[in-house]
Amino acid sequence: MSIIFQVLKDLVGMFMADARMTLAVLALVATSAALARFEVFDLVTVGWLLLAGCVVLLLASVSAAARK
C-alpha cells in the first residue's frame, strides 16, 4: 500500500513543482473544451489549436528553465 501512496505523492509533486505550467495547461484544455462544446470551431480545428497551444506552452517552459 505504501508504494501506491508514494507513486501518488510523486505524481502530485510533479504537478505542483511547476504550478504556472499546470494552470496554463488546464486553462488551454478548458478553453479548447468550451470551443468544441459551443461549436465555435469544428473539432479538427479545436484539436489543432490544442496541439499548437501545448507546443507553445512546452517551448515557453523549456525557455524559462534554460534561462535559470
CHARMM-style PDB file with segment names, atoms N, HN, CA, C and O in Angstrom:
ATOM      1  N   MET     1       0.814  -1.192   0.000  1.00  0.00      PROA
ATOM      2  CA  MET     1       0.000   0.000   0.000  1.00  0.00      PROA
ATOM      3  C   MET     1       0.863   1.264   0.000  1.00  0.00      PROA
ATOM      4  O   MET     1       0.470   2.284  -0.566  1.00  0.00      PROA
ATOM      5  N   SER     2       2.017   1.200   0.622  1.00  0.00      PROA
ATOM      6  HN  SER     2       2.336   0.371   1.082  1.00  0.00      PROA
ATOM      7  CA  SER     2       2.868   2.380   0.688  1.00  0.00      PROA
ATOM      8  C   SER     2       3.443   2.736  -0.685  1.00  0.00      PROA
ATOM      9  O   SER     2       3.752   3.899  -0.942  1.00  0.00      PROA
ATOM     10  N   ILE     3       3.587   1.745  -1.564  1.00  0.00      PROA
ATOM     11  HN  ILE     3       3.336   0.800  -1.355  1.00  0.00      PROA
ATOM     12  CA  ILE     3       4.084   2.027  -2.912  1.00  0.00      PROA
ATOM     13  C   ILE     3       3.074   2.880  -3.673  1.00  0.00      PROA
ATOM     14  O   ILE     3       3.447   3.810  -4.387  1.00  0.00      PROA
ATOM     15  N   ILE     4       1.796   2.556  -3.514  1.00  0.00      PROA
ATOM     16  HN  ILE     4       1.493   1.801  -2.934  1.00  0.00      PROA
ATOM     17  CA  ILE     4       0.741   3.329  -4.184  1.00  0.00      PROA
ATOM     18  C   ILE     4       0.758   4.766  -3.694  1.00  0.00      PROA
ATOM     19  O   ILE     4       0.659   5.699  -4.490  1.00  0.00      PROA
ATOM     20  N   PHE     5       0.884   4.945  -2.386  1.00  0.00      PROA
ATOM     21  HN  PHE     5       0.965   4.187  -1.739  1.00  0.00      PROA
ATOM     22  CA  PHE     5       0.923   6.304  -1.842  1.00  0.00      PROA
ATOM     23  C   PHE     5       2.162   7.065  -2.310  1.00  0.00      PROA
ATOM     24  O   PHE     5       2.096   8.267  -2.564  1.00  0.00      PROA
ATOM     25  N   GLN     6       3.275   6.373  -2.422  1.00  0.00      PROA
ATOM     26  HN  GLN     6       3.329   5.396  -2.215  1.00  0.00      PROA
ATOM     27  CA  GLN     6       4.499   7.022  -2.909  1.00  0.00      PROA
ATOM     28  C   GLN     6       4.343   7.468  -4.362  1.00  0.00      PROA
ATOM     29  O   GLN     6       4.771   8.564  -4.723  1.00  0.00      PROA
ATOM     30  N   VAL     7       3.733   6.627  -5.193  1.00  0.00      PROA
ATOM     31  HN  VAL     7       3.385   5.736  -4.900  1.00  0.00      PROA
ATOM     32  CA  VAL     7       3.510   6.974  -6.593  1.00  0.00      PROA
ATOM     33  C   VAL     7       2.570   8.184  -6.682  1.00  0.00      PROA
ATOM     34  O   VAL     7       2.832   9.121  -7.435  1.00  0.00      PROA
ATOM     35  N   LEU     8       1.482   8.160  -5.913  1.00  0.00      PROA
ATOM     36  HN  LEU     8       1.269   7.398  -5.301  1.00  0.00      PROA
ATOM     37  CA  LEU     8       0.554   9.298  -5.910  1.00  0.00      PROA
ATOM     38  C   LEU     8       1.238  10.575  -5.419  1.00  0.00      PROA
ATOM     39  O   LEU     8       1.011  11.655  -5.964  1.00  0.00      PROA
ATOM     40  N   LYS     9       2.059  10.450  -4.409  1.00  0.00      PROA
ATOM     41  HN  LYS     9       2.243   9.572  -3.966  1.00  0.00      PROA
ATOM     42  CA  LYS     9       2.793  11.603  -3.883  1.00  0.00      PROA
ATOM     43  C   LYS     9       3.729  12.175  -4.951  1.00  0.00      PROA
ATOM     44  O   LYS     9       3.822  13.392  -5.107  1.00  0.00      PROA
ATOM     45  N   ASP    10       4.415  11.308  -5.678  1.00  0.00      PROA
ATOM     46  HN  ASP    10       4.339  10.319  -5.551  1.00  0.00      PROA
ATOM     47  CA  ASP    10       5.314  11.762  -6.740  1.00  0.00      PROA
ATOM     48  C   ASP    10       4.558  12.428  -7.879  1.00  0.00      PROA
ATOM     49  O   ASP    10       5.019  13.428  -8.430  1.00  0.00      PROA
ATOM     50  N   LEU    11       3.388  11.876  -8.241  1.00  0.00      PROA
ATOM     51  HN  LEU    11       3.013  11.064  -7.794  1.00  0.00      PROA
ATOM     52  CA  LEU    11       2.578  12.493  -9.297  1.00  0.00      PROA
ATOM     53  C   LEU    11       2.106  13.886  -8.899  1.00  0.00      PROA
ATOM     54  O   LEU    11       2.185  14.821  -9.695  1.00  0.00      PROA
ATOM     55  N   VAL    12       1.626  14.024  -7.692  1.00  0.00      PROA
ATOM     56  HN  VAL    12       1.562  13.264  -7.045  1.00  0.00      PROA
ATOM     57  CA  VAL    12       1.190  15.339  -7.214  1.00  0.00      PROA
ATOM     58  C   VAL    12       2.379  16.295  -7.169  1.00  0.00      PROA
ATOM     59  O   VAL    12       2.249  17.470  -7.513  1.00  0.00      PROA
ATOM     60  N   GLY    13       3.523  15.795  -6.750  1.00  0.00      PROA
ATOM     61  HN  GLY    13       3.628  14.841  -6.470  1.00  0.00      PROA
ATOM     62  CA  GLY    13       4.725  16.630  -6.696  1.00  0.00      PROA
ATOM     63  C   GLY    13       5.142  17.141  -8.061  1.00  0.00      PROA
ATOM     64  O   GLY    13       5.608  18.274  -8.182  1.00  0.00      PROA
ATOM     65  N   MET    14       4.979  16.315  -9.099  1.00  0.00      PROA
ATOM     66  HN  MET    14       4.600  15.395  -9.001  1.00  0.00      PROA
ATOM     67  CA  MET    14       5.330  16.751 -10.452  1.00  0.00      PROA
ATOM     68  C   MET    14       4.441  17.914 -10.889  1.00  0.00      PROA
ATOM     69  O   MET    14       4.918  18.874 -11.493  1.00  0.00      PROA
ATOM     70  N   PHE    15       3.153  17.824 -10.583  1.00  0.00      PROA
ATOM     71  HN  PHE    15       2.765  17.044 -10.092  1.00  0.00      PROA
ATOM     72  CA  PHE    15       2.240  18.889 -10.992  1.00  0.00      PROA
ATOM     73  C   PHE    15       2.421  20.145 -10.153  1.00  0.00      PROA
ATOM     74  O   PHE    15       2.250  21.255 -10.659  1.00  0.00      PROA
ATOM     75  N   MET    16       2.759  19.991  -8.907  1.00  0.00      PROA
ATOM     76  HN  MET    16       2.898  19.090  -8.496  1.00  0.00      PROA
ATOM     77  CA  MET    16       2.918  21.155  -8.043  1.00  0.00      PROA
ATOM     78  C   MET    16       4.279  21.822  -8.218  1.00  0.00      PROA
ATOM     79  O   MET    16       4.451  22.971  -7.813  1.00  0.00      PROA
ATOM     80  N   ALA    17       5.242  21.134  -8.808  1.00  0.00      PROA
ATOM     81  HN  ALA    17       5.102  20.200  -9.138  1.00  0.00      PROA
ATOM     82  CA  ALA    17       6.571  21.707  -8.996  1.00  0.00      PROA
ATOM     83  C   ALA    17       6.517  22.913  -9.921  1.00  0.00      PROA
ATOM     84  O   ALA    17       7.238  23.888  -9.710  1.00  0.00      PROA
ATOM     85  N   ASP    18       5.684  22.859 -10.925  1.00  0.00      PROA
ATOM     86  HN  ASP    18       5.097  22.067 -11.096  1.00  0.00      PROA
ATOM     87  CA  ASP    18       5.545  23.976 -11.851  1.00  0.00      PROA
ATOM     88  C   ASP    18       4.060  24.338 -11.947  1.00  0.00      PROA
ATOM     89  O   ASP    18       3.374  23.990 -12.908  1.00  0.00      PROA
ATOM     90  N   ALA    19       3.599  25.034 -10.938  1.00  0.00      PROA
ATOM     91  HN  ALA    19       4.157  25.316 -10.157  1.00  0.00      PROA
ATOM     92  CA  ALA    19       2.173  25.346 -10.829  1.00  0.00      PROA
ATOM     93  C   ALA    19       1.701  26.226 -11.985  1.00  0.00      PROA
ATOM     94  O   ALA    19       0.577  26.074 -12.462  1.00  0.00      PROA
ATOM     95  N   ARG    20       2.546  27.135 -12.430  1.00  0.00      PROA
ATOM     96  HN  ARG    20       3.460  27.259 -12.042  1.00  0.00      PROA
ATOM     97  CA  ARG    20       2.158  28.030 -13.526  1.00  0.00      PROA
ATOM     98  C   ARG    20       1.916  27.246 -14.818  1.00  0.00      PROA
ATOM     99  O   ARG    20       0.973  27.533 -15.555  1.00  0.00      PROA
ATOM    100  N   MET    21       2.770  26.256 -15.089  1.00  0.00      PROA
ATOM    101  HN  MET    21       3.536  26.023 -14.490  1.00  0.00      PROA
ATOM    102  CA  MET    21       2.600  25.417 -16.277  1.00  0.00      PROA
ATOM    103  C   MET    21       1.328  24.576 -16.159  1.00  0.00      PROA
ATOM    104  O   MET    21       0.583  24.422 -17.127  1.00  0.00      PROA
ATOM    105  N   THR    22       1.092  24.037 -14.971  1.00  0.00      PROA
ATOM    106  HN  THR    22       1.697  24.161 -14.184  1.00  0.00      PROA
ATOM    107  CA  THR    22      -0.106  23.244 -14.743  1.00  0.00      PROA
ATOM    108  C   THR    22      -1.363  24.067 -14.971  1.00  0.00      PROA
ATOM    109  O   THR    22      -2.299  23.601 -15.620  1.00  0.00      PROA
ATOM    110  N   LEU    23      -1.396  25.272 -14.450  1.00  0.00      PROA
ATOM    111  HN  LEU    23      -0.636  25.651 -13.923  1.00  0.00      PROA
ATOM    112  CA  LEU    23      -2.567  26.139 -14.634  1.00  0.00      PROA
ATOM    113  C   LEU    23      -2.743  26.548 -16.091  1.00  0.00      PROA
ATOM    114  O   LEU    23      -3.870  26.659 -16.574  1.00  0.00      PROA
ATOM    115  N   ALA    24      -1.645  26.770 -16.785  1.00  0.00      PROA
ATOM    116  HN  ALA    24      -0.730  26.679 -16.392  1.00  0.00      PROA
ATOM    117  CA  ALA    24      -1.733  27.134 -18.197  1.00  0.00      PROA
ATOM    118  C   ALA    24      -2.287  25.989 -19.031  1.00  0.00      PROA
ATOM    119  O   ALA    24      -3.103  26.210 -19.926  1.00  0.00      PROA
ATOM    120  N   VAL    25      -1.853  24.774 -18.746  1.00  0.00      PROA
ATOM    121  HN  VAL    25      -1.191  24.594 -18.018  1.00  0.00      PROA
ATOM    122  CA  VAL    25      -2.370  23.616 -19.480  1.00  0.00      PROA
ATOM    123  C   VAL    25      -3.851  23.408 -19.168  1.00  0.00      PROA
ATOM    124  O   VAL    25      -4.641  23.133 -20.070  1.00  0.00      PROA
ATOM    125  N   LEU    26      -4.227  23.538 -17.909  1.00  0.00      PROA
ATOM    126  HN  LEU    26      -3.584  23.762 -17.176  1.00  0.00      PROA
ATOM    127  CA  LEU    26      -5.638  23.404 -17.548  1.00  0.00      PROA
ATOM    128  C   LEU    26      -6.493  24.469 -18.228  1.00  0.00      PROA
ATOM    129  O   LEU    26      -7.601  24.177 -18.678  1.00  0.00      PROA
ATOM    130  N   ALA    27      -5.993  25.694 -18.307  1.00  0.00      PROA
ATOM    131  HN  ALA    27      -5.093  25.931 -17.942  1.00  0.00      PROA
ATOM    132  CA  ALA    27      -6.729  26.754 -18.990  1.00  0.00      PROA
ATOM    133  C   ALA    27      -6.848  26.467 -20.480  1.00  0.00      PROA
ATOM    134  O   ALA    27      -7.896  26.710 -21.078  1.00  0.00      PROA
ATOM    135  N   LEU    28      -5.788  25.955 -21.079  1.00  0.00      PROA
ATOM    136  HN  LEU    28      -4.937  25.757 -20.594  1.00  0.00      PROA
ATOM    137  CA  LEU    28      -5.811  25.603 -22.501  1.00  0.00      PROA
ATOM    138  C   LEU    28      -6.825  24.497 -22.778  1.00  0.00      PROA
ATOM    139  O   LEU    28      -7.584  24.574 -23.744  1.00  0.00      PROA
ATOM    140  N   VAL    29      -6.836  23.477 -21.939  1.00  0.00      PROA
ATOM    141  HN  VAL    29      -6.219  23.415 -21.154  1.00  0.00      PROA
ATOM    142  CA  VAL    29      -7.775  22.372 -22.122  1.00  0.00      PROA
ATOM    143  C   VAL    29      -9.208  22.851 -21.910  1.00  0.00      PROA
ATOM    144  O   VAL    29     -10.105  22.459 -22.656  1.00  0.00      PROA
ATOM    145  N   ALA    30      -9.433  23.690 -20.904  1.00  0.00      PROA
ATOM    146  HN  ALA    30      -8.705  24.008 -20.298  1.00  0.00      PROA
ATOM    147  CA  ALA    30     -10.779  24.209 -20.655  1.00  0.00      PROA
ATOM    148  C   ALA    30     -11.263  25.083 -21.811  1.00  0.00      PROA
ATOM    149  O   ALA    30     -12.424  25.001 -22.212  1.00  0.00      PROA
ATOM    150  N   THR    31     -10.380  25.909 -22.338  1.00  0.00      PROA
ATOM    151  HN  THR    31      -9.437  25.975 -22.012  1.00  0.00      PROA
ATOM    152  CA  THR    31     -10.739  26.750 -23.475  1.00  0.00      PROA
ATOM    153  C   THR    31     -11.053  25.901 -24.700  1.00  0.00      PROA
ATOM    154  O   THR    31     -12.021  26.160 -25.415  1.00  0.00      PROA
ATOM    155  N   SER    32     -10.235  24.895 -24.933  1.00  0.00      PROA
ATOM    156  HN  SER    32      -9.449  24.684 -24.352  1.00  0.00      PROA
ATOM    157  CA  SER    32     -10.476  24.005 -26.069  1.00  0.00      PROA
ATOM    158  C   SER    32     -11.802  23.263 -25.914  1.00  0.00      PROA
ATOM    159  O   SER    32     -12.550  23.101 -26.877  1.00  0.00      PROA
ATOM    160  N   ALA    33     -12.079  22.822 -24.703  1.00  0.00      PROA
ATOM    161  HN  ALA    33     -11.471  22.954 -23.921  1.00  0.00      PROA
ATOM    162  CA  ALA    33     -13.339  22.119 -24.455  1.00  0.00      PROA
ATOM    163  C   ALA    33     -14.537  23.040 -24.677  1.00  0.00      PROA
ATOM    164  O   ALA    33     -15.554  22.621 -25.229  1.00  0.00      PROA
ATOM    165  N   ALA    34     -14.411  24.291 -24.246  1.00  0.00      PROA
ATOM    166  HN  ALA    34     -13.585  24.630 -23.797  1.00  0.00      PROA
ATOM    167  CA  ALA    34     -15.505  25.245 -24.447  1.00  0.00      PROA
ATOM    168  C   ALA    34     -15.707  25.539 -25.932  1.00  0.00      PROA
ATOM    169  O   ALA    34     -16.841  25.622 -26.404  1.00  0.00      PROA
ATOM    170  N   LEU    35     -14.611  25.695 -26.660  1.00  0.00      PROA
ATOM    171  HN  LEU    35     -13.690  25.627 -26.276  1.00  0.00      PROA
ATOM    172  CA  LEU    35     -14.723  25.937 -28.099  1.00  0.00      PROA
ATOM    173  C   LEU    35     -15.381  24.764 -28.809  1.00  0.00      PROA
ATOM    174  O   LEU    35     -16.178  24.958 -29.727  1.00  0.00      PROA
ATOM    175  N   ALA    36     -15.053  23.564 -28.392  1.00  0.00      PROA
ATOM    176  HN  ALA    36     -14.406  23.407 -27.646  1.00  0.00      PROA
ATOM    177  CA  ALA    36     -15.652  22.376 -29.005  1.00  0.00      PROA
ATOM    178  C   ALA    36     -17.108  22.217 -28.584  1.00  0.00      PROA
ATOM    179  O   ALA    36     -17.965  21.865 -29.395  1.00  0.00      PROA
ATOM    180  N   ARG    37     -17.380  22.481 -27.310  1.00  0.00      PROA
ATOM    181  HN  ARG    37     -16.684  22.767 -26.651  1.00  0.00      PROA
ATOM    182  CA  ARG    37     -18.738  22.290 -26.787  1.00  0.00      PROA
ATOM    183  C   ARG    37     -19.732  23.238 -27.435  1.00  0.00      PROA
ATOM    184  O   ARG    37     -20.838  22.836 -27.797  1.00  0.00      PROA
ATOM    185  N   PHE    38     -19.337  24.499 -27.581  1.00  0.00      PROA
ATOM    186  HN  PHE    38     -18.438  24.825 -27.287  1.00  0.00      PROA
ATOM    187  CA  PHE    38     -20.240  25.504 -28.132  1.00  0.00      PROA
ATOM    188  C   PHE    38     -20.100  25.639 -29.644  1.00  0.00      PROA
ATOM    189  O   PHE    38     -20.663  26.545 -30.260  1.00  0.00      PROA
ATOM    190  N   GLU    39     -19.340  24.718 -30.227  1.00  0.00      PROA
ATOM    191  HN  GLU    39     -18.883  23.982 -29.727  1.00  0.00      PROA
ATOM    192  CA  GLU    39     -19.179  24.618 -31.678  1.00  0.00      PROA
ATOM    193  C   GLU    39     -18.748  25.941 -32.326  1.00  0.00      PROA
ATOM    194  O   GLU    39     -19.243  26.327 -33.385  1.00  0.00      PROA
ATOM    195  N   VAL    40     -17.820  26.615 -31.662  1.00  0.00      PROA
ATOM    196  HN  VAL    40     -17.418  26.302 -30.802  1.00  0.00      PROA
ATOM    197  CA  VAL    40     -17.251  27.838 -32.223  1.00  0.00      PROA
ATOM    198  C   VAL    40     -16.428  27.486 -33.458  1.00  0.00      PROA
ATOM    199  O   VAL    40     -16.491  28.172 -34.478  1.00  0.00      PROA
ATOM    200  N   PHE    41     -15.657  26.405 -33.349  1.00  0.00      PROA
ATOM    201  HN  PHE    41     -15.606  25.848 -32.520  1.00  0.00      PROA
ATOM    202  CA  PHE    41     -14.879  25.868 -34.452  1.00  0.00      PROA
ATOM    203  C   PHE    41     -15.235  24.397 -34.593  1.00  0.00      PROA
ATOM    204  O   PHE    41     -15.807  23.799 -33.682  1.00  0.00      PROA
ATOM    205  N   ASP    42     -14.894  23.816 -35.744  1.00  0.00      PROA
ATOM    206  HN  ASP    42     -14.430  24.302 -36.484  1.00  0.00      PROA
ATOM    207  CA  ASP    42     -15.112  22.373 -35.868  1.00  0.00      PROA
ATOM    208  C   ASP    42     -14.066  21.642 -35.030  1.00  0.00      PROA
ATOM    209  O   ASP    42     -13.069  22.234 -34.618  1.00  0.00      PROA
ATOM    210  N   LEU    43     -14.294  20.365 -34.784  1.00  0.00      PROA
ATOM    211  HN  LEU    43     -15.104  19.884 -35.119  1.00  0.00      PROA
ATOM    212  CA  LEU    43     -13.443  19.611 -33.865  1.00  0.00      PROA
ATOM    213  C   LEU    43     -12.007  19.478 -34.345  1.00  0.00      PROA
ATOM    214  O   LEU    43     -11.085  19.450 -33.530  1.00  0.00      PROA
ATOM    215  N   VAL    44     -11.806  19.396 -35.634  1.00  0.00      PROA
ATOM    216  HN  VAL    44     -12.555  19.419 -36.296  1.00  0.00      PROA
ATOM    217  CA  VAL    44     -10.433  19.283 -36.156  1.00  0.00      PROA
ATOM    218  C   VAL    44      -9.657  20.565 -35.860  1.00  0.00      PROA
ATOM    219  O   VAL    44      -8.492  20.506 -35.465  1.00  0.00      PROA
ATOM    220  N   THR    45     -10.283  21.702 -36.047  1.00  0.00      PROA
ATOM    221  HN  THR    45     -11.229  21.749 -36.369  1.00  0.00      PROA
ATOM    222  CA  THR    45      -9.629  22.983 -35.764  1.00  0.00      PROA
ATOM    223  C   THR    45      -9.316  23.115 -34.276  1.00  0.00      PROA
ATOM    224  O   THR    45      -8.241  23.585 -33.902  1.00  0.00      PROA
ATOM    225  N   VAL    46     -10.254  22.702 -33.433  1.00  0.00      PROA
ATOM    226  HN  VAL    46     -11.127  22.321 -33.737  1.00  0.00      PROA
ATOM    227  CA  VAL    46     -10.017  22.754 -31.984  1.00  0.00      PROA
ATOM    228  C   VAL    46      -8.846  21.836 -31.616  1.00  0.00      PROA
ATOM    229  O   VAL    46      -8.026  22.186 -30.767  1.00  0.00      PROA
ATOM    230  N   GLY    47      -8.770  20.680 -32.245  1.00  0.00      PROA
ATOM    231  HN  GLY    47      -9.436  20.395 -32.934  1.00  0.00      PROA
ATOM    232  CA  GLY    47      -7.649  19.777 -31.998  1.00  0.00      PROA
ATOM    233  C   GLY    47      -6.319  20.395 -32.387  1.00  0.00      PROA
ATOM    234  O   GLY    47      -5.337  20.281 -31.654  1.00  0.00      PROA
ATOM    235  N   TRP    48      -6.286  21.049 -33.541  1.00  0.00      PROA
ATOM    236  HN  TRP    48      -7.084  21.141 -34.136  1.00  0.00      PROA
ATOM    237  CA  TRP    48      -5.051  21.722 -33.970  1.00  0.00      PROA
ATOM    238  C   TRP    48      -4.695  22.877 -33.031  1.00  0.00      PROA
ATOM    239  O   TRP    48      -3.519  23.094 -32.739  1.00  0.00      PROA
ATOM    240  N   LEU    49      -5.696  23.615 -32.559  1.00  0.00      PROA
ATOM    241  HN  LEU    49      -6.652  23.439 -32.797  1.00  0.00      PROA
ATOM    242  CA  LEU    49      -5.441  24.697 -31.599  1.00  0.00      PROA
ATOM    243  C   LEU    49      -4.895  24.144 -30.288  1.00  0.00      PROA
ATOM    244  O   LEU    49      -3.992  24.729 -29.690  1.00  0.00      PROA
ATOM    245  N   LEU    50      -5.440  23.022 -29.843  1.00  0.00      PROA
ATOM    246  HN  LEU    50      -6.174  22.546 -30.328  1.00  0.00      PROA
ATOM    247  CA  LEU    50      -4.960  22.395 -28.620  1.00  0.00      PROA
ATOM    248  C   LEU    50      -3.515  21.924 -28.788  1.00  0.00      PROA
ATOM    249  O   LEU    50      -2.688  22.121 -27.897  1.00  0.00      PROA
ATOM    250  N   LEU    51      -3.216  21.312 -29.910  1.00  0.00      PROA
ATOM    251  HN  LEU    51      -3.888  21.151 -30.634  1.00  0.00      PROA
ATOM    252  CA  LEU    51      -1.846  20.866 -30.186  1.00  0.00      PROA
ATOM    253  C   LEU    51      -0.884  22.052 -30.234  1.00  0.00      PROA
ATOM    254  O   LEU    51       0.180  22.020 -29.614  1.00  0.00      PROA
ATOM    255  N   ALA    52      -1.259  23.094 -30.969  1.00  0.00      PROA
ATOM    256  HN  ALA    52      -2.123  23.120 -31.472  1.00  0.00      PROA
ATOM    257  CA  ALA    52      -0.399  24.275 -31.074  1.00  0.00      PROA
ATOM    258  C   ALA    52      -0.190  24.927 -29.709  1.00  0.00      PROA
ATOM    259  O   ALA    52       0.915  25.363 -29.384  1.00  0.00      PROA
ATOM    260  N   GLY    53      -1.255  24.991 -28.917  1.00  0.00      PROA
ATOM    261  HN  GLY    53      -2.152  24.637 -29.181  1.00  0.00      PROA
ATOM    262  CA  GLY    53      -1.142  25.576 -27.581  1.00  0.00      PROA
ATOM    263  C   GLY    53      -0.212  24.777 -26.688  1.00  0.00      PROA
ATOM    264  O   GLY    53       0.571  25.354 -25.934  1.00  0.00      PROA
ATOM    265  N   CYS    54      -0.289  23.458 -26.764  1.00  0.00      PROA
ATOM    266  HN  CYS    54      -0.925  22.989 -27.376  1.00  0.00      PROA
ATOM    267  CA  CYS    54       0.605  22.615 -25.960  1.00  0.00      PROA
ATOM    268  C   CYS    54       2.062  22.801 -26.378  1.00  0.00      PROA
ATOM    269  O   CYS    54       2.953  22.851 -25.530  1.00  0.00      PROA
ATOM    270  N   VAL    55       2.297  22.900 -27.671  1.00  0.00      PROA
ATOM    271  HN  VAL    55       1.573  22.858 -28.359  1.00  0.00      PROA
ATOM    272  CA  VAL    55       3.669  23.109 -28.161  1.00  0.00      PROA
ATOM    273  C   VAL    55       4.202  24.461 -27.688  1.00  0.00      PROA
ATOM    274  O   VAL    55       5.351  24.561 -27.255  1.00  0.00      PROA
ATOM    275  N   VAL    56       3.370  25.495 -27.770  1.00  0.00      PROA
ATOM    276  HN  VAL    56       2.438  25.414 -28.122  1.00  0.00      PROA
ATOM    277  CA  VAL    56       3.785  26.828 -27.312  1.00  0.00      PROA
ATOM    278  C   VAL    56       4.087  26.811 -25.815  1.00  0.00      PROA
ATOM    279  O   VAL    56       5.091  27.375 -25.379  1.00  0.00      PROA
ATOM    280  N   LEU    57       3.232  26.174 -25.033  1.00  0.00      PROA
ATOM    281  HN  LEU    57       2.416  25.716 -25.387  1.00  0.00      PROA
ATOM    282  CA  LEU    57       3.468  26.095 -23.589  1.00  0.00      PROA
ATOM    283  C   LEU    57       4.741  25.309 -23.275  1.00  0.00      PROA
ATOM    284  O   LEU    57       5.492  25.680 -22.373  1.00  0.00      PROA
ATOM    285  N   LEU    58       4.984  24.240 -24.005  1.00  0.00      PROA
ATOM    286  HN  LEU    58       4.375  23.938 -24.738  1.00  0.00      PROA
ATOM    287  CA  LEU    58       6.196  23.456 -23.800  1.00  0.00      PROA
ATOM    288  C   LEU    58       7.441  24.276 -24.121  1.00  0.00      PROA
ATOM    289  O   LEU    58       8.410  24.266 -23.361  1.00  0.00      PROA
ATOM    290  N   LEU    59       7.414  24.980 -25.236  1.00  0.00      PROA
ATOM    291  HN  LEU    59       6.627  24.989 -25.853  1.00  0.00      PROA
ATOM    292  CA  LEU    59       8.552  25.826 -25.602  1.00  0.00      PROA
ATOM    293  C   LEU    59       8.776  26.944 -24.583  1.00  0.00      PROA
ATOM    294  O   LEU    59       9.917  27.266 -24.251  1.00  0.00      PROA
ATOM    295  N   ALA    60       7.701  27.528 -24.094  1.00  0.00      PROA
ATOM    296  HN  ALA    60       6.774  27.266 -24.363  1.00  0.00      PROA
ATOM    297  CA  ALA    60       7.827  28.577 -23.076  1.00  0.00      PROA
ATOM    298  C   ALA    60       8.417  28.021 -21.785  1.00  0.00      PROA
ATOM    299  O   ALA    60       9.236  28.676 -21.141  1.00  0.00      PROA
ATOM    300  N   SER    61       8.004  26.822 -21.409  1.00  0.00      PROA
ATOM    301  HN  SER    61       7.338  26.290 -21.932  1.00  0.00      PROA
ATOM    302  CA  SER    61       8.525  26.198 -20.196  1.00  0.00      PROA
ATOM    303  C   SER    61      10.007  25.867 -20.333  1.00  0.00      PROA
ATOM    304  O   SER    61      10.794  26.109 -19.418  1.00  0.00      PROA
ATOM    305  N   VAL    62      10.376  25.315 -21.478  1.00  0.00      PROA
ATOM    306  HN  VAL    62       9.736  25.118 -22.221  1.00  0.00      PROA
ATOM    307  CA  VAL    62      11.785  24.974 -21.714  1.00  0.00      PROA
ATOM    308  C   VAL    62      12.637  26.241 -21.759  1.00  0.00      PROA
ATOM    309  O   VAL    62      13.750  26.271 -21.233  1.00  0.00      PROA
ATOM    310  N   SER    63      12.109  27.274 -22.384  1.00  0.00      PROA
ATOM    311  HN  SER    63      11.205  27.250 -22.810  1.00  0.00      PROA
ATOM    312  CA  SER    63      12.837  28.538 -22.468  1.00  0.00      PROA
ATOM    313  C   SER    63      13.045  29.143 -21.087  1.00  0.00      PROA
ATOM    314  O   SER    63      14.129  29.641 -20.785  1.00  0.00      PROA
ATOM    315  N   ALA    64      12.020  29.105 -20.251  1.00  0.00      PROA
ATOM    316  HN  ALA    64      11.139  28.701 -20.496  1.00  0.00      PROA
ATOM    317  CA  ALA    64      12.137  29.645 -18.895  1.00  0.00      PROA
ATOM    318  C   ALA    64      13.119  28.833 -18.074  1.00  0.00      PROA
ATOM    319  O   ALA    64      13.880  29.397 -17.288  1.00  0.00      PROA
ATOM    320  N   ALA    65      13.115  27.524 -18.240  1.00  0.00      PROA
ATOM    321  HN  ALA    65      12.497  27.066 -18.879  1.00  0.00      PROA
ATOM    322  CA  ALA    65      14.045  26.671 -17.498  1.00  0.00      PROA
ATOM    323  C   ALA    65      15.483  26.899 -17.954  1.00  0.00      PROA
ATOM    324  O   ALA    65      16.413  26.839 -17.150  1.00  0.00      PROA
ATOM    325  N   ALA    66      15.661  27.161 -19.251  1.00  0.00      PROA
ATOM    326  HN  ALA    66      14.905  27.209 -19.905  1.00  0.00      PROA
ATOM    327  CA  ALA    66      17.016  27.394 -19.773  1.00  0.00      PROA
ATOM    328  C   ALA    66      17.591  28.715 -19.270  1.00  0.00      PROA
ATOM    329  O   ALA    66      18.801  28.838 -19.077  1.00  0.00      PROA
ATOM    330  N   ARG    67      16.723  29.696 -19.060  1.00  0.00      PROA
ATOM    331  HN  ARG    67      15.740  29.596 -19.217  1.00  0.00      PROA
ATOM    332  CA  ARG    67      17.189  30.989 -18.556  1.00  0.00      PROA
ATOM    333  C   ARG    67      17.658  30.911 -17.118  1.00  0.00      PROA
ATOM    334  O   ARG    67      18.507  31.694 -16.694  1.00  0.00      PROA
ATOM    335  N   LYS    68      17.104  29.959 -16.360  1.00  0.00      PROA
ATOM    336  HN  LYS    68      16.415  29.323 -16.705  1.00  0.00      PROA
ATOM    337  CA  LYS    68      17.507  29.801 -14.948  1.00  0.00      PROA
ATOM    338  C   LYS    68      18.819  29.131 -14.907  1.00  0.00      PROA
ATOM    339  OT1 LYS    68      19.357  28.892 -13.825  1.00  0.00      PROA
TER     340      LYS     68
END
